[in-house]
Amino acid sequence: MAKPPKARRQKIKEFFSVLGPGLVTGASDDDPSGIVTYSQAGAAFGLSTLWTSLLTFPLMTAIQSMCARIGAATSKGLTGVLKAHYPKWILLCVMAFSFPAIILNIGADLQSMGAVMHLIAPKVPTFYFEIIFAVLILYTLINFSYQQISKILKWLCTVLFLYIVIPFLVKVNWVDVIKHLFIPTLKSGKDFFAILVAILGTTISPYLFFWQATMEAEDIANSKSRIVVDKKFLSKIRTDITVGMFFSNLVMFFIILTSGVVLYSAGIHKILTVDQAARSLEPLAGKFSYLLFTMGIIGTGFLAIPVLAGSLSYIVAETFGWREGLQKKISRAPGFYLVIVISLVAGVLLNIFGIQPVQALIYTAILYGMTAPPLIAIILHICNNPRIMGKAVNSKSSNVLGFITLIIMSISAFALIYFQLH
């Protein structure tokens, strides 16, 4: 018997109420830097890397679920747990690698946003747009409450639907798409394996680990009602993470598909910047596709940069024991907001120092690649420690997926170093 409309509406409302940090984390993973990587994968190798969206989904879900449970079970961010239970040198190493990596990522995203806006308004220099975007993001983070920022970020997730629309505006051989999605293709040569490493580094990024754990802790701390971290609550977290990671990988799939069908087929095999990808789309897929792609880049930048800057600020504030939290006014957590200001200013200044987005992405990938494996190992160790996690310790399936992720990311890190040296 079908449920009455009122019951169905209530079920839908309950489902969307569960979505929060996991959805935002997943969506922010598809930032302008990620879009460059996915566009290059499609342009260089057509549909040959589509299968990676199936590979990364369970791996991302497993690791982000662990980070979410850490935040929920301990009411602390990942940095706070490291500080309380691990040697100080581990925390300092994490911060030393995270600071430059995240700033380079912010810089690359701001430059990408500025570049596509410059395409729309060519009389305004790219650098001016970067400053405008940085100021808008900073104003929002300082002047809006945590609840308001959470709602803004959740609504910005809808921007990513733009990338799902684009392939339906061009001719696609869906039988070929399904074949490449479910049957992995491996090509010989350094460039193909380099793009696989880049995709892994882009999707499983350390800053997301910190953001996820901290946001779960913040959600509990800022809840108007008392939250009990029981099986029911952990199940809601799992749903939120699964939807967020599925959404992230779905968008990744459609960006590779778009560039694989449109750019690769037209003989455009090298994409170094997002504005280059957008420019290439216009004559091949039409102005509407080009505008959708461009709007998506700006929207994802507004979504990802607060996550990047916020992650870095939480890492630094928790390391030094400063007052922290997006729910606090700037007067009550000056150090926390100072890090956000520094990260955005430093991101804008990268252009002045001549660091191009592609260079920034290479450096970011190296730093993320080196920090991801040890961090995943630590996360696994934390999640199997009942003294820290209580009853929220890892299940066997979580450990299996976690160790598979650790092995793959370790191989990826060695491959990344190898590709840079050769």
TAURNOR-V172259 format. One record per pair of residues at least 12 apart in sequence whose C-alpha atoms are under 7 Angstrom apart, sorted by the first residue. I is the first residue (numbers start at 1). J is the second residue. Records with the same first field share a line. If there is no record, write none. Layout:
BEGIN
I = J ; J
END
This chain:
BEGIN
18 = 236 ; 240
19 = 240
20 = 154 ; 240
21 = 212 ; 215 ; 216
22 = 212 ; 240 ; 241 ; 244
23 = 240 ; 241 ; 243 ; 244
24 = 153 ; 154 ; 157 ; 244
25 = 208 ; 212 ; 244
26 = 244 ; 245 ; 247 ; 248
27 = 157 ; 244 ; 247 ; 248
28 = 300 ; 303 ; 304
29 = 203 ; 248
30 = 248 ; 300
31 = 300 ; 301 ; 304
32 = 109 ; 112 ; 274 ; 297 ; 300 ; 301
33 = 108 ; 109 ; 361
34 = 202
35 = 274
36 = 272 ; 273 ; 274
37 = 198 ; 199
38 = 252 ; 255 ; 256
39 = 255 ; 256 ; 259 ; 271 ; 277
40 = 270 ; 271
41 = 195 ; 256
42 = 256 ; 257 ; 259 ; 260 ; 264
43 = 259 ; 260 ; 263 ; 264 ; 268 ; 269 ; 270 ; 271
44 = 264 ; 269 ; 270
46 = 260 ; 261 ; 264
47 = 177 ; 180 ; 256 ; 257 ; 260
48 = 180 ; 185
49 = 185
50 = 180 ; 181 ; 253 ; 256
51 = 180 ; 181 ; 182 ; 183 ; 184
53 = 249 ; 252 ; 253
57 = 245 ; 246 ; 249
59 = 401 ; 405
60 = 204 ; 245
61 = 241 ; 242 ; 245
62 = 398 ; 401 ; 402
63 = 402
64 = 209 ; 212 ; 241
65 = 238 ; 241
66 = 383
67 = 209 ; 212 ; 213
68 = 212 ; 213 ; 216
69 = 392
70 = 213 ; 389
71 = 213 ; 214 ; 216 ; 217
72 = 216 ; 217 ; 229
73 = 229 ; 389 ; 392
74 = 389
75 = 217
76 = 214 ; 217
77 = 210 ; 213 ; 214 ; 217
78 = 210 ; 213 ; 214
79 = 315 ; 318 ; 319
80 = 318
83 = 319
95 = 315 ; 316
97 = 367 ; 371
99 = 312
101 = 364 ; 367 ; 368
102 = 308 ; 312
103 = 343 ; 346 ; 347
104 = 347 ; 360 ; 364
105 = 360 ; 361 ; 364
106 = 305 ; 308 ; 347
107 = 347 ; 348 ; 350
108 = 357 ; 360 ; 361
109 = 301
110 = 130 ; 348
111 = 130 ; 357
112 = 274 ; 275
113 = 297 ; 298 ; 301
114 = 126 ; 127 ; 129 ; 130
115 = 275
116 = 275 ; 294
130 = 348
131 = 348
134 = 344
137 = 302 ; 306
138 = 341
142 = 330
145 = 326 ; 327
146 = 326 ; 327
153 = 303
156 = 299 ; 303
159 = 296 ; 299 ; 300
160 = 251 ; 296
162 = 292 ; 296
163 = 251 ; 254 ; 255 ; 293 ; 296
164 = 251 ; 254
166 = 258 ; 289
167 = 258
170 = 285
172 = 261
194 = 419
197 = 412 ; 416
198 = 365
201 = 365 ; 368 ; 369
205 = 368 ; 372
206 = 368 ; 371 ; 372
207 = 308 ; 311
210 = 311
211 = 307 ; 311
262 = 284 ; 285
272 = 358
273 = 358
278 = 290 ; 293 ; 294
309 = 340 ; 343
310 = 340
313 = 336 ; 339 ; 340
317 = 336
322 = 335
323 = 336
324 = 336
366 = 416
369 = 413
370 = 413
373 = 406 ; 409 ; 410
376 = 406
377 = 406
380 = 402
END
